[in-house]
Every structure is written in structure tokens, then in C-alpha cells.
Amino acid sequence: MTVIVHPSAVVEPGAQLHDGVTIGPFCHVGPNAELGAGTRLISHASVIGNTRVGKNCVLHPYAALGGLPQVIGVSDHPESRLEVGDGCIFREYATAHTGYHKTGGLTVMGTNCYIMIGAHVAHDCRLGNNIVMANNVSLAGHIEVGDNVWFGGLSAVHQFSRIGRNAFIGGGAIVVEDVIPFGSVVGNHAKLAGLNTVGLKRRGFSKSDLHEIRSAYKAVFEGAGLFKQRLDAAVEAYADKPLAMELINFIREGGDRPICKPG
């Protein structure tokens, strides 16, 4: 295989294009960009900044990776970086920015993420694998997203929020608090609407797995006593249940971060 670059595209000296890369019409690849084997820029797409894109990724028209953080007064810096894993797809006008060098400097996206039209990943976000962001989803800076999270269209997440793996963010939801693993949240401001049971079943979680997660959910979010008291009791009750403890520990590890609770 060879690298194919359309005559109208601009690939600046210093860019690294691995075997099988295809650069379509009117694309722009900056001098510090690296494109993994088999990655394809269809047309009018750009990869700039200190950006590494993995293998077999696809950028649709006007997708833009590696722009500077949207921080007033920011300037280009070698420690401002973006890393994208293998097999990611960016649809039209999707964007992902490099990290802000004063607060970490690295934005990371895992493998096989599907970023739809107009969706945005801001500076210093850390995304896991198999994440789906529907049209016009907006992630502010410093957000952590676990594997297999789905975002409905037009949802938005506040900076420094954490979203646990296998969660579902409903369309139009405005998330200002942390979202537990396996949770499903809806509304403005988003409230916990239960567990993402449909997504969990699709990903092969067994009935016993769902029972364990649901039991821990009820122990933490329902019943008598204060939230902290229920959480402390759940730590003892589910110490030998790994999925339950994943939910419980996610909350405990958040420190002073508010957790999204049922309405």
C-alpha cells in the first residue's frame, strides 16, 4: 500500500503519514501531525497541532482535529497534544482540541469512537473506548468518560465531570454532576433516571450482573437515612461484589464532586 494525497490537499513538511493513508481534496495536515496506517481524510478535513491519529480512522468533510484549546489568551505550545486511538470516526464538523499545557496538556480519545456531526471534545478530556457522541454533543474541558458511553444528540457536559463506563446520556441532557457507571440520565439539569439496562444487555451483561448492579443502585439511592450513610453501608454489604463496588467506588473516588442523583 502507498500514501495517496490529492493534488489540492496541503500536507506540510514534517507531517508523518503511515502506510495506506489517504488524503482527499482540500484537506490540511499540519507539520506536527501523525496519521496512522489506513487513516482516511475524505475532503476538507484538517489535522493540525501536536496530534496523533491512530490506524484506520476516518475524517469526514470539515472534521477538525488538533485545534488549540478554547482558552482566552492561549498560544501554541509543544506540550499541547491530542491523541486519538485506532478506528475512530469523525463525522462532518466534529472537532477535538489539544490539551491546555498549563493544566495537563493532553486530550485523549480511545479506540473505535464514533463522533457525529458537530460534536465537540474540548481540551484535556480523557475518553475511553467505543464511545458514541450523537449530533452536536458538547464536552467541556477536563471531562473523564469511561468505555461504552453513549451521548444523545444536543447533550452537554460541564467541565471536570466524570461519566462512568456503560452510562447513557439522554438527548438534550445538561450534565453538571458526575454520572455513575451503568447509569442513565435525562433532563436539564440532568437527573439520574435509573440504570442503562438496554445498553448493558446489548453488551452482554448477564441477569445476575444486572441484579447485582440494580441491588447496589437501590441500596445507595433509595431507602432511609442520609446518602452518605447509605453509601457507607453499601461498602460493607457489597465488598465482595465487583460490579456493585465499581458503582460504589466511583462515587467515593469523586471526593467533593457532586453526583447525579434521581429527581
C-alpha positions in Angstrom: 0.0 0.0 0.0 1.1 3.6 -0.5 0.1 7.0 0.7 -2.3 8.9 -1.6 -2.6 12.7 -1.4 -5.0 14.6 -3.6 -3.3 17.5 -5.5 -5.5 20.1 -3.9 -4.6 18.9 -0.3 -1.9 20.6 1.8 0.4 18.3 3.8 3.1 20.4 5.5 6.7 19.2 5.8 7.2 17.2 9.0 3.8 15.5 8.9 4.0 11.7 9.3 1.7 9.7 7.1 1.9 6.0 7.6 1.2 3.3 5.1 -2.2 3.4 3.4 -3.1 6.9 4.5 -5.4 8.7 2.0 -5.7 12.5 2.0 -8.7 13.7 -0.1 -9.4 17.1 -1.8 -8.8 20.3 0.1 -7.6 18.7 3.3 -4.9 20.1 5.6 -2.4 18.2 7.6 0.0 20.2 9.8 3.7 19.7 10.3 3.4 18.1 13.8 0.5 15.7 12.9 0.8 11.9 12.6 -1.7 9.8 10.8 -1.8 6.0 11.5 -1.9 3.4 8.8 -5.1 3.2 6.8 -6.5 6.5 8.1 -8.5 8.5 5.6 -9.4 12.2 5.3 -12.3 12.3 2.9 -12.3 16.0 1.9 -11.9 19.5 3.6 -10.8 17.8 6.8 -7.9 19.1 8.9 -5.4 17.6 11.4 -3.2 20.2 13.0 -1.3 20.8 16.2 0.7 18.2 18.0 -1.8 15.5 17.1 -1.5 11.7 16.7 -4.4 9.9 15.0 -4.4 6.1 15.1 -4.9 3.5 12.5 -7.9 3.2 10.2 -9.6 6.4 11.4 -11.9 8.3 9.1 -12.5 12.1 9.0 -15.5 13.3 7.1 -15.7 16.7 5.4 -14.9 19.6 7.7 -13.9 17.5 10.7 -11.1 19.3 12.5 -8.7 17.7 14.9 -5.9 19.3 16.9 -7.0 22.9 17.3 -5.8 25.0 20.2 -7.9 24.9 23.4 -10.7 27.4 23.6 -9.0 29.3 26.4 -8.7 33.1 26.2 -5.2 34.2 25.6 -3.9 30.7 24.8 -0.9 30.3 22.5 0.6 27.3 20.7 2.8 25.1 22.9 4.7 21.9 22.3 3.1 20.3 25.3 -0.4 20.9 24.0 -1.3 17.5 22.5 -4.2 15.3 21.2 -4.1 11.5 20.9 -6.8 9.6 19.0 -7.0 5.8 19.1 -7.5 3.4 16.3 -10.7 3.0 14.3 -12.3 6.4 15.3 -14.8 8.1 13.0 -15.4 11.8 13.0 -18.4 12.9 11.0 -18.9 16.3 9.4 -17.8 19.3 11.5 -16.8 17.2 14.5 -13.9 18.7 16.5 -11.4 17.7 19.1 -8.9 20.1 20.7 -5.4 19.6 22.1 -4.8 19.8 25.9 -4.0 23.1 27.6 -0.3 22.9 28.6 -0.9 24.7 31.9 -3.4 22.1 33.1 -2.2 18.8 31.8 -1.6 19.4 28.1 -3.2 16.2 26.8 -6.5 15.3 25.3 -7.0 11.5 24.8 -9.6 9.5 22.9 -9.7 5.7 22.9 -10.4 3.3 20.1 -13.5 2.9 17.9 -15.2 6.1 19.0 -18.0 7.4 16.7 -18.2 11.2 16.9 -21.2 12.5 14.9 -22.0 15.8 13.2 -20.9 18.9 15.1 -19.9 17.1 18.3 -17.0 18.6 20.2 -14.3 17.2 22.6 -12.6 20.0 24.5 -9.1 20.3 25.9 -7.8 17.8 28.5 -10.7 15.4 28.1 -10.0 11.7 28.6 -12.3 9.4 26.7 -12.3 5.7 26.8 -13.2 3.2 24.0 -16.3 2.6 22.0 -17.9 6.0 22.9 -20.7 7.3 20.7 -21.5 11.0 20.6 -24.6 11.9 18.6 -25.1 15.2 16.7 -24.0 18.4 18.5 -22.9 16.9 21.7 -20.6 19.2 23.6 -18.0 18.1 26.2 -16.3 20.9 28.1 -12.7 20.7 29.4 -11.2 18.0 31.7 -14.0 15.5 31.4 -13.4 11.8 32.0 -15.6 9.4 30.1 -15.5 5.6 30.6 -15.8 2.9 27.9 -19.1 2.3 26.0 -20.8 5.6 27.0 -23.5 6.8 24.6 -24.5 10.5 24.3 -27.8 11.5 22.9 -27.9 14.5 20.5 -27.6 18.0 21.8 -26.5 16.8 25.3 -23.7 18.8 27.1 -21.4 18.0 30.0 -19.9 20.5 32.4 -16.1 20.8 32.8 -14.3 18.4 35.2 -17.3 16.0 35.2 -16.8 12.2 35.3 -19.0 9.7 33.5 -18.6 6.1 34.4 -18.5 3.3 31.8 -21.6 2.0 30.2 -23.6 5.0 31.1 -26.2 6.6 28.8 -26.7 10.4 28.5 -30.2 11.2 27.1 -30.7 13.6 24.2 -30.7 17.2 25.3 -29.4 16.4 28.8 -27.3 19.1 30.6 -24.9 17.2 32.8 -23.4 19.2 35.7 -22.7 16.4 38.1 -20.9 13.1 37.9 -22.7 10.1 36.4 -22.3 6.7 37.9 -21.2 3.7 35.8 -24.2 1.9 34.3 -26.5 4.9 34.9 -28.9 6.6 32.6 -29.5 10.4 33.0 -32.0 12.8 31.4 -33.1 16.4 31.6 -31.9 19.9 32.2 -30.2 19.8 34.7 -29.8 16.0 34.2 -31.1 13.7 36.9 -30.5 10.0 37.3 -33.4 8.1 35.7 -32.2 4.6 36.6 -29.8 2.2 35.0 -28.8 1.9 31.4 -30.3 -1.6 31.2 -30.8 -1.6 27.5 -27.2 -0.8 26.9 -26.0 -3.3 29.5 -28.0 -6.1 27.9 -26.6 -5.3 24.5 -23.1 -5.5 25.8 -23.6 -9.0 27.2 -24.2 -8.3 30.9 -26.0 -11.3 32.4 -29.1 -11.3 34.5 -27.1 -11.9 37.6 -24.8 -8.9 36.7 -27.9 -6.7 36.3 -29.3 -7.9 39.6 -26.0 -7.1 41.4 -25.9 -3.6 39.8 -29.6 -2.9 40.5 -29.3 -4.1 44.1 -26.3 -1.7 44.7 -28.2 1.1 43.0 -31.2 0.8 45.3 -29.0 0.5 48.4 -27.2 3.7 47.6 -30.0 5.9 46.1 -33.1 4.6 47.9 -34.2 3.9 51.4 -33.9 5.5 54.8 -31.1 7.6 56.1 -28.7 10.1 54.6 -27.0 9.5 51.3 -23.6 9.2 53.0 -25.0 6.7 55.5 -26.4 4.5 52.7 -23.2 4.7 50.8 -21.1 3.6 53.8 -23.5 0.7 54.5 -23.3 -0.4 50.9 -19.5 -0.5 51.1 -19.7 -3.2 53.7 -22.7 -5.0 52.2 -21.2 -5.4 48.7 -17.5 -5.7 49.4 -17.3 -9.0 47.5 -19.4 -7.8 44.5 -17.1 -6.3 41.9 -19.8 -4.6 39.7 -21.6 -3.2 42.7 -18.3 -1.9 44.1 -17.4 -0.3 40.7 -20.6 1.8 41.1 -19.9 2.5 44.8 -16.2 3.3 44.4 -16.9 5.6 41.5 -19.0 7.8 43.9 -16.4 7.6 46.7 -13.5 8.4 44.5 -15.2 11.6 43.3 -14.3 13.4 46.6 -16.3 16.7 46.7 -17.7 16.3 43.2 -21.5 16.2 43.3 -23.0 13.0 42.0 -26.1 13.0 39.7 -29.0 11.6 41.8 -32.6 10.6 41.0 -35.0 13.6 40.7 
